[in-house]
Amino acid sequence: MRKLGAAVLALALCVSLSGCSYPELYERVLIHGIGVDWTGDGYRVTVRSSASAEDEGEELFVSEGETVLQALSDLSLTTGREPFYSHNYLVVFGMDCALNGLDDCLDFFVRYYNTRPAVKMFLSATTAQEVLSTEKDGKLMKMSQLQALGRGGQYNGQAAEVEILDFVNAVEGEGSSPVLPALRTTEEGVEVFATGYFSGCKLTGLMDPRGTRGWLAATDKLKTGELTLEDPEGGTVTLSLRKTSGRIKVDKSGGPSFEVELEVDADISSADRVRLERPDAYSRIEDAARQLLEEDTRDAIEQAVINDGCDIFGFGRLMYREEPGFWRENKERWPDLMRECQYQVSASVKVRRLEQENRNGIG
């Protein structure tokens, strides 16, 4: 009887599996990138896809609808295939979309069961369609190359790296404002040229790479990069950042005030017309680097926080954690209150002295 029962179960399983109507791979649009633009009446989606899991960027489709989901669903009308999102690398939102507000079109990527919210998220200086239609060497630019732009900040220290969940968490979290890396097309392809910062889901402004570096340093996201300095005594020095850290503290002694502390270790990667053998050479270079990092951070605070009321540094989140009573009473007027806060920025820069370390057998 046990053997008979097992046989019946096996037969039932085979029948049930044979009845499943999962589409074959060739019946699906394997999406690698999605662009979303606001048309005034709805959304235009630009989709980059491949014919197989190994190919990239061989196809480009454009469709429109009242919602993002409707526009994507209508892809089946032009392709005869079902959209498949598990291979998606990134999502790009057009400038009009960001100015109008990303809340409605972003909802699909968070809520829809078939999407992956942990993908790179970008802002286009013009339209998302222009970015996804960019060609390089006569072919559509690979989506993996565009995705790599989101990791550029790990190497150059001047670009944000944001996934959809990061953006949503910053919007929904207490005392924080989201950011996005902003893309533009060039003759060579596509590049990150700025960081867009938002009030809720609406774009408020764009911050240049130096301001982005200051923000990255203060929020402890600056991992590496290059600092090019003008030596007061003449010449130019380029430092390679080796070890960085940033910390923000609340000063509880009086009114709301914050201290931003930066610590950086760096190597000299090039020195043009700079006499490094002089006794004061390294102290001059360290002082110039310190002033540059402090200026970048102050400029970012002044632009995004004080002028535009966008708390990209998370000052309000710090107040929420450390001064919950104050935060409950003042969170509704926090964008205005930030203009009255005091901000102290200090940096400490240590440049490695190569000639000393070489004498010790290092380098």
N, C-alpha and C positions, 0 to 999 in steps of 0.2 A: 504493500500500500504506500509505503514511503517513496519507493521508486516511481510508482505511478503518479503520486502527487508532484514529485519533482519534475517529471516529464510534462505534466499538464502546465505547471508554472513556466517551464522553459518555452513551451509552445505558445503560451499566452504572451510571454515577453517578446518573442520573435514577431508575433502578429502585431503587437502594439508598436514595436519599433518600425516595422515595415509600413505602418500607417502614418508615421510622422512625415510631414511635408516640409522639411527644412530645405531652403534653397541651396543649390550647389554653388561653389565658389564663383563659377563663371556667370551665375545668375545675379551676382551682387556687384554694386559699385563700391570698390574698396577705397574709402575716402582717406586721403592723407592730409588734407588741409581744407579749412572752411573759412570763407570770407563773408562778412555780413555788412551790408550797406542799407541805409535808410533812404527810401525813395520819395517820402512825403506822404504816401498812402499805405505803405507797407515795407517789405524788406526784399532786397535782392541778395541772393546767396550765390557765391562763386565757389565751386567745388573742384578741388584737384584730386584725381584718383588714378588708379593703375588697373591694368587688366589682370594682374596677379600679385601675390604678396611680395614677390621679389622686385617688381618693376616700380618706378617712382615717376610721378608727374607726366605720364604720357597722355593724359586726357584732361580736358577742362570743360566744365559745364556751368551754365548760368541759368538760374530760374528765379521767379518772383512769386510772392504770395503775401497775404495779409499778415501772416505770422512767419517766423523762422521755420517752424515745423512744417507749415503748409508748403513753403517754398522748397524745402528739402524733399518733402514727400512727392512733389511734382517732378522731381528728377526722373522718377520711373516713367513719366510720360514721354520723355525724350531719350531715355536710355533703354527702357524695357527691362531694367534691373532694379533690385532692391538696394537702397543705401545701407552700407555697412560701416559702422563707426569705430570698431575696435582698433583699426590701424591709424586712426587720426593722430597727427603730430601737433597741430596747432590751430588756433582760431584767431583771425584778424578782424577787427572792427574798424569801419570807416570813420572818418572825422565827423561827418554829419550824424552818424549813429551815436557817437560819444557825446556830441553837443546836445543831442535830443534826449539822451539818457539811455544807459545800457540795461536798465532793470528789466524791461519787457523782453528784449531779445536774449538776455543772459539767462533768463529763467529756463529756457529750453535745455541749455547745456548742463544745468544743475539737476533739473527734474526728470528729464526724459530717460527712461530706463536703459536705452541702448547707447548712451553717450558716456564718455570718460571725462569727468571734470578735472582730472589731474593732467591737463595738457597745457602747453605754453599758450600764453595770451598776449596779443599785441594790439597796438593802435596804429592806424595808417594816417600819414599826414594828409592824404587825399582820400582815396577810396580803397577798400579792401580788394576790389576787383583788379585795380591797377597793380597791387602788390603780387597777387596770386597769378597774374598774367605776365609777370616779368620774364623775359627771356635772357638767356646767357649762352653765348656761342651758338645762337640760332635755335636753341631748344629751351623749353620751359624750365625755369630754375627749379631744382629739386627741393621738395619740401623738407628733407632732412637738412639741407643747407640753411633754409629759413629757420628751422627749429634751433639750429646751432647758434643763431644770433641771440637767442634768449639766454645762452650760457656765456655770452661774450663778456659780461661783467666780471666773471671769475678770472678773466685774463687781462682785461684792460682797466678794470676798476671805474668804469664810467657808464655802465648800463645796468638797468634793473632786470631782474629775472623773476617773472611772475607767472604762476599758474592760475587757472580759473578759480580753484578753491582759495588761493591766497587772496584774490581780489574780493571774492564774496565774503570771506572772513573779515577782511578789513572794513567792508561796508557795514556788516552786521555787528561788528564788535564795538565795545564801548571805547570812545576816545581815540579813534584812528581813522585815517583817510587812505584810500587805495591809490596805487600808482600803476602805470603801464609803460613798458618800453615803446617808444614811437619810431615807426619805420618810414623811410622814404626811398623812392627809387632813384638810381643813378645810372650813368652810362655803363658802370661795371656790374650793376645788379641792384641789390637792396642793402641798406645799412640802417643801423640804429643811430638816430641823430639827437634824440632828446628823451626825456621822461615826462609823460603826461601825468598830472595829479588831479584828483577828482574830489568833488564835494558830493558825497553819496555816490550815485552812479553817473553823475554829469561831469564832463570834463571842465576843469576850471582854468588850467594853464599848462604851459610846457616849460620844463627846466632843462637848461643846457647841460652838457657832459660834466662841466666843472661843478655845477650845483648838485648833479647826481652823485659825483664823487664825495662831496661833503655830506650828503644824506646817507650814502652807503657807510662812510666812516663813522658817523654818529650812531647809526643803528647797528653797528657791529657786523655789517655785511661786506665790508671792503676786504677782500682777500688778497689781491695782488694788483699790479698795474705799474704805470710809469709816471714819475713826476719830473717835468722839465723845468729847471730853475735858471734864472739869470743871477749870476754871481755879482754882488755889489762891486767887487773889484775888477769885474770884466770877465767875459766868457760865459759859457753855458754848461750846465751839469744836468744829466738825466739820472734819476734814482729809480731803482727797481725795488718796489715794496716787497719785503720778505715776511714780515710778521706785523699784523695790525690788530688793534682792538678798540672798541668804542663803548662808552658807558654814559648813561644819562641818569642823573640823580635829582631828586626834589629837595629844594631848600625849604625846610619847614619853619624856619625862624621868623619869617614875616609873611608878606603876601606871596602869591604863587610865583616861584622863580625856579629855574632849572640850570643845572651845571652839566655841560657836555665835555667829557674828557676823552681825548684821543691819545693813543700810544702807537708809535710806528717804529719798526726797525727796517732799515733799507741798505741796499748796496749801491755803490756808484757803478753804473753800467756804461757811462760815457762822460768824458770831460773835455770840452773844447775850449782851449786857451785859458785853462784854470790851473794855477800852480798849486798842486796838492801837497807839495813838499813844505809849503809855508806853515808855520805853527798854528795859525788861526784859520786855516782853510776849512777844516771839518766843522768847526764851530759856526763859521759863516754859512756853510751849506745847510747845516742842521737848522739854523735860525731861519733861513730863507724857506726851507721846506715847512717848518712849523707855521710861519706866517701864511703860506699858501693854503695849507689845509684848514687853518682857522678861518681864513677869508672865504674859502669854498663853503664851509659849513654855515658861517654867518649869512652868506648870500642866500643859501637855500632856505634858512629859517626866515629871513626877511621876506623873500618872495612868496613862498608857499604858505607859511604859517601866519606871519604878521599881516602881509598885504592881502592875501586871498583867503585866509581863514581855514586852510586845509591842514589838518594835523597829521602829516605824513611821517612825523618823527614819533608819534605815539605818546606825546606829552600827556594827553588826556587819559590814555590807558594807564599810564603810571600813576596819575592822580586817582583813578578808579581803584587801583590796587592798594595804594598806600594811604589815601585820604578819602575813604568811601563816603563819609558824611559830607565833606566839601563837594565831592563829585555829584551826589544826589541833589544838592541844592543848586548847583551851578552848571550842570551838563547842558541844559537847554541854551544857555548863552555862552557856551564855551568858545565858539568861533570868535565872538567879540572879546571875550575875556582874555584870549590868547594875546591880543594886541597890547594888553596892559601888563603881561608877564615880563619878567626879566630873564634874559638868557646869557649865560656866561660860557664861552667856548675856550678851551685850553688844549693845546697839543704838545706832546713830547715826542721828539724825533731823534733817533739814534742811528747814525751812519757808521757802518762797519769800516774800520780802518784796515784796509787790505794789507798794507805793508807790515803792520804789526802782526797780523795773523799769519802772513807768509813766513815771517821769521819763526813762528811757532809751528811751522809745518802744516798750516791750514791754507786751503785755497789753491 
